C-alpha cells in the first residue's frame, strides 16, 4: 500500500468519525482540517523549542570559550617563556 493511499484512508476515516460524532451532537471539531491545523501548530511549536535549545547551546558554548581562552593564552605564554 503506498503512502498516499494510506493517508487518504486515514483522512477519510477521520472524517467519518467526525461525522458520526457530529450526528450524536458530541463535537463538530474532529475533521481533517482541524487535524492539519493542529499538526502545523505542533510543528511550529517544536521548531520554536528546537531554536530555543540551539540558542541555549550556543550561549553555553560562548561562555565556555570565554573561560577557556584566557587559560590557553596563559599556557601558550608559559610555553613560549620556557623555550
VENJOHU-V292262 format. One record per helix or strand of 3 or more residues. SS is the DSSP state (H for helix, E for strand). FROM is the first residue (numbers start at 0). TO is the last residue. If there is no record, write none. Layout:
SS_FROM_TO ; SS_FROM_TO
This chain:
H_2_22 ; H_31_81
